[in-house]
């Protein structure tokens, strides 16, 4: 099963450099470092067969199979020497089983040859920097994330890193993106070691860290609806759903794979990466109070709209042209449910519902605009003009809730729109809103009036806000 988004796209005006750096490191490691594995392995193999080890170890390997892996006998009977020598050369578990016996038996020459061979063999990248659950070290914990077993393995991981990483880095920033990438890889390694405790088989691949990027993607987009492409067996298609919905699907896929999939895939590493990336990005979003707006399909240049938003605007426009004004007004409000941060849609909804300024739709559309006061991409003059227009049109400004007024007041202070800020502070005082932010906003206005030499107005604002900082 495969589920990937088809709606997110990068903003090339702010290129995701860290994502490309990670891809470049993985590619360079595979080509220039892992590309020497054939030569390293050949040296180890040549030494092994030129030494006394094949003669000495064949019978000892049969004892190892009888004691530790009797289930291998059928394979050994079917494959013969190919199976035996493959394990003698590659099986780290056999090496660890054999060494204590050789030491206790005083087989110094055999032990020296075996250790020399192991030193040559362990220069191969998967053993030098792979993660071995039975014997983890710092090199393996970090290095395994940048190694791959084949070109297919590398290309698959890098495609997913590119697909998800472009938008995630735009949202989190390069430094946090890289930090959470590495953190996700370490978490993936930790869960893999916990599940495969005692295993001598090295794990390599960026899959755990890439899974963390997928988890970050879900945390960043949250409940925002996106289009996803899926394949299940020979079936494929698209569906639309909140990004958060695909996380349990991805997690379920890894659990299913562990029980019924390829035994050579570290499914629990993927699981650990997904969870770690999701939690890390969710904590970051909660701490920062939001992230950069993420581009979606159809928004290529400044001023262009995402395809779904564009279609909604076109449909509302057609209804308006046909004189179906009530339907257009209702459709504009319905579209806000899917695109709550779309300023063009909000402005259209305000315009269409302004014919009934006391209607719930008009208040709801204005409240949607006021809720974007903290968004630097929304023009402050537009917000202020709409605020006064709203007050002119309605006798009961229900959209100017305490929270909305606080957001607008903070924006007014940021824009140094002092008249607007004073008006909002008076409104908040009338509503008896108390908030720790109010004294700070009031002092900004007080300092403004004092700079102008208007001490009377400064004292008036000071009295207005001096008791407003108590908690709600």
Backbone torsions as a table, in degrees:
resi	resn	phi	psi	omega
1	UNK	NA	135.4	179.9
2	UNK	-131.1	130.8	176.6
3	UNK	-133.5	115.7	-179.0
4	UNK	-134.2	147.7	178.9
5	UNK	-75.0	146.9	177.3
6	UNK	-123.5	14.8	-173.8
7	UNK	-116.3	-21.1	-179.3
8	UNK	-84.6	146.4	177.6
9	UNK	-146.2	152.7	-177.0
10	UNK	-76.1	158.4	172.4
11	UNK	-99.7	102.7	-173.5
12	UNK	-72.2	-7.0	172.5
13	UNK	-74.1	-21.2	174.7
14	UNK	-127.5	75.7	-172.1
15	UNK	-60.9	138.4	-179.7
16	UNK	-77.9	79.4	-172.6
17	UNK	-64.4	-38.4	-177.0
18	UNK	-64.4	-36.5	177.8
19	UNK	-61.3	-43.4	179.2
20	UNK	-69.0	-33.3	176.8
21	UNK	-62.9	-45.2	179.1
22	UNK	-62.8	-41.9	178.1
23	UNK	-62.7	-43.2	-180.0
24	UNK	-62.6	-41.5	179.2
25	UNK	-61.9	-45.1	178.9
26	UNK	-61.7	-42.7	-178.9
27	UNK	-66.5	-45.1	-179.8
28	UNK	-65.1	-39.5	177.1
29	UNK	-60.9	-41.5	-177.0
30	UNK	-70.3	-43.6	-175.2
31	UNK	-75.2	-49.8	-170.4
32	UNK	-93.5	-30.4	178.1
33	UNK	-93.3	-57.3	-178.9
34	UNK	-69.3	-19.1	176.9
35	UNK	-62.8	-19.8	177.9
36	UNK	-89.5	3.9	-176.8
37	UNK	-64.6	-35.6	-178.8
38	UNK	-60.8	-44.0	179.0
39	UNK	-67.0	-41.4	178.7
40	UNK	-61.9	-44.6	-178.4
41	UNK	-66.7	-37.3	-179.2
42	UNK	-63.4	-39.0	177.4
43	UNK	-62.4	-44.2	180.0
44	UNK	-64.4	-43.9	-178.4
45	UNK	-66.0	-42.4	179.1
46	UNK	-61.3	-41.7	178.8
47	UNK	-63.3	-43.3	-175.8
48	UNK	-58.6	-48.7	-174.4
49	UNK	-80.4	-11.8	174.0
50	UNK	-92.1	-5.6	-179.9
51	UNK	-97.7	-173.8	177.5
52	UNK	-86.1	-1.3	-171.6
53	UNK	-61.9	-43.2	-179.1
54	UNK	-56.7	-43.5	-179.5
55	UNK	-68.7	-41.9	-176.1
56	UNK	-69.8	-33.6	-165.5
57	UNK	-100.6	-13.3	-175.6
58	UNK	-62.4	-48.0	179.3
59	UNK	-67.5	-35.6	179.6
60	UNK	-66.5	-32.4	178.0
61	UNK	-65.7	-35.9	178.1
62	UNK	-63.4	-38.6	176.8
63	UNK	-64.3	-42.2	179.0
64	UNK	-59.6	-43.6	179.8
65	UNK	-63.7	-45.2	-179.2
66	UNK	-62.5	-36.6	-176.5
67	UNK	-84.3	-39.5	-170.2
68	UNK	-107.4	-34.0	-174.1
69	UNK	-140.6	65.6	178.5
70	UNK	-61.2	-21.0	179.9
71	UNK	-69.4	-11.4	179.8
72	UNK	-82.4	-10.1	-173.0
73	UNK	-59.3	-39.5	-179.4
74	UNK	-64.3	-42.5	177.4
75	UNK	-63.6	-40.5	-178.8
76	UNK	-65.0	-40.2	177.7
77	UNK	-65.6	-36.4	-177.0
78	UNK	-76.9	-38.4	-173.0
79	UNK	-100.7	-17.7	176.7
80	UNK	65.1	-135.0	-175.3
81	UNK	-64.2	-28.8	179.3
82	UNK	-58.1	-43.9	179.1
83	UNK	-67.7	-44.7	-175.9
84	UNK	-61.3	-48.9	-175.8
85	UNK	-75.0	-27.5	173.9
86	UNK	-61.1	-44.3	-179.2
87	UNK	-72.9	-37.4	178.4
88	UNK	-61.3	-36.6	-178.3
89	UNK	-80.7	-43.8	-169.4
90	UNK	-100.2	-26.8	-169.3
91	UNK	-74.2	105.1	-179.2
92	UNK	-68.6	-31.5	180.0
93	UNK	-63.7	-40.2	176.4
94	UNK	-62.9	-41.4	178.7
95	UNK	-59.2	-45.0	-179.0
96	UNK	-70.0	-29.9	177.2
97	UNK	-71.4	-36.9	-173.0
98	UNK	-77.3	-40.2	-171.6
99	UNK	-56.8	-47.5	179.3
100	UNK	-60.0	-34.6	179.1
101	UNK	-66.6	-42.9	-179.7
102	UNK	-64.7	-37.7	178.7
103	UNK	-65.9	-44.6	-178.6
104	UNK	-67.5	-27.7	-178.9
105	UNK	-88.9	-6.3	179.7
106	UNK	73.8	24.0	-179.7
107	UNK	-83.7	72.7	-173.0
108	UNK	-66.6	-41.4	-177.9
109	UNK	-69.0	-45.2	177.4
110	UNK	-59.8	-44.3	-179.6
111	UNK	-62.1	-41.9	-179.7
112	UNK	-64.4	-42.1	179.2
113	UNK	-66.0	-42.3	179.6
114	UNK	-63.6	-42.9	-179.6
115	UNK	-68.3	-36.9	177.4
116	UNK	-65.1	-43.8	177.3
117	UNK	-60.3	-45.0	-179.0
118	UNK	-62.0	-37.1	177.7
119	UNK	-62.7	-39.5	177.0
120	UNK	-69.0	-44.6	-178.1
121	UNK	-65.4	-37.2	-175.9
122	UNK	-74.6	-0.8	171.9
123	UNK	-79.3	-15.4	174.9
124	UNK	-62.0	138.2	-168.5
125	UNK	-54.7	-42.6	-175.8
126	UNK	-65.4	-28.3	177.5
127	UNK	-90.1	-29.5	-179.6
128	UNK	-74.9	-40.8	-175.6
129	UNK	-124.1	2.8	176.5
130	UNK	-74.2	161.3	-179.4
131	UNK	-94.6	116.0	179.0
132	UNK	-104.7	109.6	-177.4
133	UNK	-55.4	-33.7	-178.6
134	UNK	-73.8	-21.7	-177.2
135	UNK	-146.9	65.2	-176.3
136	UNK	-72.0	148.1	173.8
137	UNK	-144.2	172.0	-176.1
138	UNK	-61.7	-37.9	179.8
139	UNK	-61.8	-42.3	-179.3
140	UNK	-71.3	-38.4	-179.3
141	UNK	-60.2	-38.6	180.0
142	UNK	-93.5	-42.8	-172.8
143	UNK	-66.5	-32.3	-175.6
144	UNK	-61.1	-25.6	-177.8
145	UNK	-69.2	-16.4	-174.6
146	UNK	-116.0	15.2	177.1
147	UNK	-115.7	153.9	179.2
148	UNK	-143.4	152.8	-175.4
149	UNK	-83.2	-19.0	-177.1
150	UNK	-165.8	170.5	175.4
151	UNK	-61.4	-40.4	179.4
152	UNK	-60.0	-43.6	179.8
153	UNK	-61.6	-46.4	-179.5
154	UNK	-63.8	-50.1	-175.9
155	UNK	-62.9	-41.5	178.9
156	UNK	-59.9	-47.2	-179.5
157	UNK	-66.0	-40.9	-177.8
158	UNK	-69.5	-33.5	176.1
159	UNK	-63.1	-43.3	179.1
160	UNK	-68.7	-37.4	177.0
161	UNK	-62.2	-41.9	179.1
162	UNK	-66.9	-44.5	-175.3
163	UNK	-61.9	-43.8	-177.8
164	UNK	-94.5	-32.6	-172.4
165	UNK	-69.3	-30.5	-176.9
166	UNK	-59.5	-48.8	-179.0
167	UNK	-73.7	-37.1	-177.0
168	UNK	-66.5	-42.1	178.8
169	UNK	-64.4	-38.1	177.4
170	UNK	-59.2	-38.1	-177.4
171	UNK	-77.0	-40.3	-172.8
172	UNK	-96.9	-23.0	-172.2
173	UNK	92.7	151.2	-172.6
174	UNK	-60.3	-42.9	-175.9
175	UNK	-66.8	-48.3	179.6
176	UNK	-66.3	-37.3	178.0
177	UNK	-59.1	-48.8	180.0
178	UNK	-64.8	-40.4	-180.0
179	UNK	-62.2	-45.5	179.9
180	UNK	-70.6	-30.1	175.1
181	UNK	-60.9	-49.7	179.5
182	UNK	-67.1	-40.9	177.7
183	UNK	-60.0	-42.9	178.3
184	UNK	-63.5	-38.8	177.3
185	UNK	-64.2	-38.8	177.9
186	UNK	-68.2	-40.7	177.5
187	UNK	-63.7	-40.3	177.4
188	UNK	-61.2	-43.4	178.7
189	UNK	-63.3	-41.1	-179.5
190	UNK	-61.3	-45.3	-179.7
191	UNK	-68.9	-37.3	177.3
192	UNK	-61.7	-43.4	179.2
193	UNK	-65.0	-37.1	-179.7
194	UNK	-65.9	-37.8	-178.7
195	UNK	-79.1	-40.5	-176.6
196	UNK	-101.6	35.5	-176.6
197	UNK	-55.2	132.7	179.0
198	UNK	88.7	-8.3	-178.6
199	UNK	-73.4	138.6	177.7
200	UNK	-98.8	4.2	-179.3
201	UNK	-81.8	120.9	-179.1
202	UNK	-71.9	143.3	175.2
203	UNK	-105.9	133.2	175.3
204	UNK	-133.3	156.1	175.9
205	UNK	127.9	149.9	178.9
206	UNK	-87.3	8.1	-173.0
207	UNK	-58.7	-39.9	-179.8
208	UNK	-64.8	-44.4	178.4
209	UNK	-67.3	-38.9	177.7
210	UNK	-65.9	-37.6	175.5
211	UNK	-61.5	-34.7	176.5
212	UNK	-63.2	-37.7	177.4
213	UNK	-64.0	-37.9	176.7
214	UNK	-63.6	-40.2	176.3
215	UNK	-64.4	-39.7	176.2
216	UNK	-61.1	-41.1	-179.6
217	UNK	-56.8	-45.2	-179.9
218	UNK	-64.7	-42.6	-179.3
219	UNK	-64.9	-38.0	-177.9
220	UNK	-70.2	-43.5	-178.3
221	UNK	-81.4	-27.1	175.5
222	UNK	56.3	-124.5	-175.6
223	UNK	-89.0	5.1	178.7
224	UNK	-65.2	132.7	-178.6
225	UNK	-78.1	131.3	178.0
226	UNK	-131.4	162.7	174.0
227	UNK	-94.6	137.1	-179.9
228	UNK	-125.3	144.0	171.9
229	UNK	-98.8	138.9	-179.3
230	UNK	-134.1	152.7	169.2
231	UNK	-133.7	136.0	174.0
232	UNK	-135.4	103.6	-174.4
233	UNK	64.2	-124.8	178.6
234	UNK	-91.6	-1.1	179.3
235	UNK	-89.8	145.5	176.0
236	UNK	-153.7	161.7	-179.5
237	UNK	170.4	-164.1	-180.0
238	UNK	-129.3	153.5	172.3
239	UNK	-148.0	158.2	178.7
240	UNK	-112.4	132.5	-177.8
241	UNK	-162.0	158.8	171.5
242	UNK	-59.5	141.2	-177.6
243	UNK	-55.6	-35.9	-177.2
244	UNK	-60.3	-26.6	-176.5
245	UNK	-68.1	-28.2	-174.7
246	UNK	-79.0	-16.5	-179.7
247	UNK	-59.7	-51.7	177.8
248	UNK	-62.1	-29.6	176.8
249	UNK	-66.4	-44.8	177.6
250	UNK	-63.6	-43.8	179.6
251	UNK	-63.1	-43.6	178.5
252	UNK	-61.0	-37.0	178.5
253	UNK	-60.9	-41.0	-179.2
254	UNK	-68.8	-40.4	177.8
255	UNK	-64.1	-44.0	177.8
256	UNK	-61.1	-43.1	-179.9
257	UNK	-61.9	-36.4	-179.4
258	UNK	-62.6	-39.5	-177.2
259	UNK	-86.4	-30.8	-172.4
260	UNK	-125.8	-1.8	-174.7
261	UNK	-98.4	-161.1	-178.7
262	UNK	-67.5	125.5	-177.8
263	UNK	-67.9	-15.3	-178.7
264	UNK	-87.7	3.9	-178.7
265	UNK	-105.9	134.7	-178.3
266	UNK	-85.2	77.0	-175.3
267	UNK	-63.0	-36.7	-177.5
268	UNK	-71.8	-24.8	173.2
269	UNK	-65.6	-41.8	176.4
270	UNK	-60.8	-44.7	-179.6
271	UNK	-59.0	-48.7	-179.3
272	UNK	-62.9	-39.2	177.9
273	UNK	-64.5	-44.3	179.0
274	UNK	-56.8	-49.9	-177.1
275	UNK	-65.8	-44.4	-178.3
276	UNK	-63.9	-44.3	179.6
277	UNK	-63.2	-41.0	179.7
278	UNK	-63.2	-48.3	-177.3
279	UNK	-65.4	-43.4	-178.4
280	UNK	-62.6	-47.1	-179.0
281	UNK	-69.0	-36.0	178.8
282	UNK	-63.8	-42.6	178.2
283	UNK	-64.2	-39.6	178.8
284	UNK	-64.1	-45.8	-179.8
285	UNK	-62.0	-42.2	179.7
286	UNK	-65.7	-40.3	-178.8
287	UNK	-68.4	-41.8	-177.7
288	UNK	-83.2	-12.7	-179.3
289	UNK	73.6	28.1	179.4
290	UNK	129.1	170.9	-179.1
291	UNK	-134.6	176.4	178.0
292	UNK	-59.9	147.8	175.8
293	UNK	-61.7	137.5	-178.4
294	UNK	-99.6	131.9	179.5
295	UNK	-74.7	151.9	177.9
296	UNK	-129.2	170.7	-174.8
297	UNK	-56.8	135.1	177.1
298	UNK	102.7	-15.3	179.5
299	UNK	-101.6	88.4	-174.3
300	UNK	-96.8	-40.4	-178.5
301	UNK	-123.0	162.2	179.9
302	UNK	-60.6	132.4	179.6
303	UNK	99.7	-20.7	177.8
304	UNK	-81.3	156.0	-175.9
305	UNK	-111.5	151.6	171.7
306	UNK	-56.7	150.9	-172.9
307	UNK	-57.8	-45.5	-179.0
308	UNK	-63.5	-41.8	178.2
309	UNK	-65.0	-41.0	179.5
310	UNK	-61.4	-43.7	179.7
311	UNK	-63.4	-39.7	179.5
312	UNK	-62.6	-44.3	179.1
313	UNK	-63.0	-40.1	178.8
314	UNK	-63.0	-44.2	-178.1
315	UNK	-63.9	-44.2	179.4
316	UNK	-64.1	-39.8	178.5
317	UNK	-61.9	-40.6	177.8
318	UNK	-62.9	-43.1	179.1
319	UNK	-61.6	-40.3	179.8
320	UNK	-65.9	-42.8	179.7
321	UNK	-64.1	-31.7	-179.9
322	UNK	-81.9	1.0	178.9
323	UNK	80.6	10.6	-179.8
324	UNK	-91.4	70.4	-170.1
325	UNK	-67.8	-40.5	179.4
326	UNK	-63.3	-42.6	179.1
327	UNK	-64.7	-40.5	178.8
328	UNK	-62.4	-41.2	179.3
329	UNK	-64.0	-43.4	179.2
330	UNK	-66.7	-39.8	-179.9
331	UNK	-64.5	-36.0	179.2
332	UNK	-64.8	-39.3	178.5
333	UNK	-69.0	-38.1	178.4
334	UNK	-64.5	-39.0	-179.7
335	UNK	-64.6	-30.4	178.7
336	UNK	-63.6	-24.7	176.8
337	UNK	-64.9	-33.1	179.1
338	UNK	-90.0	-29.7	-177.5
339	UNK	-130.0	69.1	-172.8
340	UNK	-69.0	-13.6	-178.3
341	UNK	-109.7	15.1	-179.3
342	UNK	-85.6	107.2	-179.4
343	UNK	-63.3	-42.7	177.3
344	UNK	-58.2	-40.9	179.2
345	UNK	-67.9	-41.0	179.6
346	UNK	-62.6	-46.1	-179.4
347	UNK	-63.5	-37.8	177.6
348	UNK	-66.4	-41.4	179.0
349	UNK	-63.5	-40.0	177.4
350	UNK	-62.0	-46.0	-178.7
351	UNK	-62.4	-44.2	-176.6
352	UNK	-71.4	-32.2	-177.8
353	UNK	-92.1	-3.2	-179.7
354	UNK	-68.9	-15.1	177.6
355	UNK	-66.2	-21.4	176.4
356	UNK	-127.1	76.9	-171.3
357	UNK	-64.6	-13.7	176.4
358	UNK	-100.4	5.9	-179.1
359	UNK	-76.8	157.7	178.2
360	UNK	-63.5	-35.7	-179.4
361	UNK	-62.3	-40.3	-179.9
362	UNK	-65.2	-43.9	178.6
363	UNK	-65.2	-39.7	-178.8
364	UNK	-65.4	-41.6	-180.0
365	UNK	-64.8	-41.6	178.2
366	UNK	-67.0	-38.8	178.5
367	UNK	-62.1	-37.0	178.1
368	UNK	-61.6	-40.6	178.6
369	UNK	-69.1	-43.6	-179.9
370	UNK	-63.0	-30.4	179.5
371	UNK	-67.7	-13.8	178.7
372	UNK	-95.3	13.9	-174.7
373	UNK	-60.9	-28.6	-179.6
374	UNK	-81.9	-7.9	-178.3
375	UNK	-82.6	113.2	-177.8
376	UNK	-63.7	-20.8	-179.8
377	UNK	-73.7	-17.1	179.3
378	UNK	-87.5	127.6	-176.9
379	UNK	-64.7	128.7	-178.6
380	UNK	-66.1	-35.4	178.0
381	UNK	-64.0	-36.8	177.1
382	UNK	-62.8	-43.2	179.6
383	UNK	-62.6	-46.8	-177.8
384	UNK	-64.9	-43.5	-179.6
385	UNK	-63.3	-41.2	-179.5
386	UNK	-68.4	-34.7	177.6
387	UNK	-57.8	-49.8	-177.8
388	UNK	-71.5	-34.6	177.2
389	UNK	-64.5	-40.4	179.2
390	UNK	-61.3	-44.0	179.6
391	UNK	-65.6	-32.9	179.1
392	UNK	-69.1	-32.4	-171.8
393	UNK	-89.3	-27.0	-173.8
394	UNK	-120.5	144.7	178.2
395	UNK	-86.4	-21.0	-178.5
396	UNK	-126.1	87.5	-175.5
397	UNK	-75.3	72.4	-175.4
398	UNK	-66.6	-20.8	179.4
399	UNK	-72.3	-18.1	-179.9
400	UNK	-87.2	65.5	176.8
401	UNK	-71.9	169.7	178.4
402	UNK	-57.9	-43.1	-179.7
403	UNK	-64.9	-44.1	179.9
404	UNK	-61.9	-41.7	179.8
405	UNK	-66.1	-36.6	176.7
406	UNK	-63.4	-44.5	178.2
407	UNK	-61.1	-44.4	-179.7
408	UNK	-66.3	-38.6	179.8
409	UNK	-65.1	-40.2	177.8
410	UNK	-64.5	-38.7	177.5
411	UNK	-67.9	-39.8	178.6
412	UNK	-61.1	-41.8	178.5
413	UNK	-65.3	-40.8	179.6
414	UNK	-64.2	-38.0	-179.6
415	UNK	-85.1	-1.9	-177.0
416	UNK	57.2	35.6	174.7
417	UNK	-91.1	81.7	-167.3
418	UNK	-68.4	-36.2	177.9
419	UNK	-63.9	-41.6	177.6
420	UNK	-64.8	-42.8	179.9
421	UNK	-61.5	-43.3	-179.9
422	UNK	-62.4	-42.8	179.2
423	UNK	-60.3	-42.1	-179.3
424	UNK	-68.4	-37.4	178.3
425	UNK	-64.9	-39.1	176.1
426	UNK	-64.4	-40.7	179.7
427	UNK	-64.7	-42.5	178.3
428	UNK	-63.3	-37.0	177.7
429	UNK	-66.3	-40.6	177.5
430	UNK	-63.2	-35.0	179.7
431	UNK	-82.0	-1.0	179.8
432	UNK	57.1	38.0	177.0
433	UNK	-78.2	132.0	175.7
434	UNK	-119.6	128.8	-176.7
435	UNK	-157.1	143.1	-179.8
436	UNK	-60.4	-21.1	-178.5
437	UNK	-75.6	-26.4	-172.3
438	UNK	-60.8	-45.1	178.1
439	UNK	-59.1	-37.6	179.3
440	UNK	-65.2	-43.7	177.7
441	UNK	-63.8	-41.5	179.2
442	UNK	-62.7	-40.9	-179.2
443	UNK	-67.1	-32.3	176.1
444	UNK	-62.1	-40.9	179.8
445	UNK	-72.8	-37.1	177.4
446	UNK	-60.4	-47.1	179.8
447	UNK	-61.9	-35.8	177.6
448	UNK	-61.9	-47.5	-178.8
449	UNK	-68.2	-34.0	178.1
450	UNK	-68.0	-35.2	175.7
451	UNK	-63.7	-31.3	178.4
452	UNK	-83.4	-5.5	-178.6
453	UNK	81.5	14.6	-178.2
454	UNK	-97.9	73.9	-174.1
455	UNK	-67.0	-32.3	-179.7
456	UNK	-63.1	-48.2	179.3
457	UNK	-65.9	-34.5	178.8
458	UNK	-62.6	-44.2	-179.9
459	UNK	-67.1	-34.1	179.1
460	UNK	-63.5	-44.3	178.5
461	UNK	-67.3	-36.8	179.1
462	UNK	-61.7	-44.4	177.3
463	UNK	-64.2	-35.8	-177.2
464	UNK	-62.4	-35.5	-171.3
465	UNK	-112.2	-0.5	-172.9
466	UNK	-70.4	-20.7	178.4
467	UNK	-110.0	12.2	-174.1
468	UNK	-92.5	2.4	-176.4
469	UNK	-91.8	0.5	178.3
470	UNK	-67.5	148.8	179.7
471	UNK	-65.7	156.1	179.4
472	UNK	-63.9	NA	NA
